[in-house]
Amino acid sequence: MDANLAQYFLTQGPFAVLFVWLFYSSRKESQEREKQLYQTIDDQNEIIKRFSTKYDIIITKLDDMEERLPPR
């Protein structure tokens, strides 16, 4: 029984180690990718916020211009 058990771990051990290493490596890469994705999303949100502010200013100025025009 002990020889069978030792033989099993000798044949399956390297695959188990490889699986654990690949799992850890893929988890680490996905965490880095998520960090980069969240940073990109934050940057885009900041750009949209600035655009929204400028859009509101333009709409206000257009409304002012429309009020100054004579009625049709």
Buried (B, 14 or more C-beta within 10 A) or exposed (E): EEEEEEEEEEEEEEEEEEEEEEEEEEEEEEEEEEEEEEEEEEEEEEEEEEEEEEEEEEEEEEEEEEEEEEEE
